[in-house]
Amino acid sequence: MSSPVARASDWNRKIIEEFRDNEGKVGGNFAGSPLLLLHTIGARSGNERINPVMYQDLGDGRLAIFASKGGAPTNPDWYRNVVANPDVDAEVGTQTHHFHARVASSEERTPIWTKQKQEYPGFAGYEAKTDREIPVVILEPR
């Protein structure tokens, strides 16, 4: 039996392959959802990590991503990585963009998070499952 980390890694690998094979489109739970592949540098390892993440287009080239981790009690590893190493890349469709990541202020977070929950109710479910405030990360072009 594989560990939860191994299962998550395998799940991510399959989504990454499907994303790249289909010009940024995937099926299953993410069918029709805005998805990107976030490239980060590991906070501890210094190694490149790639994670599929849903995003919200904020306009002006800015995107918001959500450290929901399915409502788990801890933030996803990629969140720790962007805090430690905020210059990231993201594959959106067939293009790779360079961003500087920053955690949204409370004032910024509220309307972005509210819209995300309205458009994708699963995020409200994630919020209900955890005691932590789910961080919203703003990706700004660099």
Summary of the structure (lengths in Angstrom):
residues: 142
radius of gyration: 14.4
end to end distance: 42.7
largest distance: 45.9
contacts: 387
relative contact order: 0.18
helix: 38%
strand: 32%
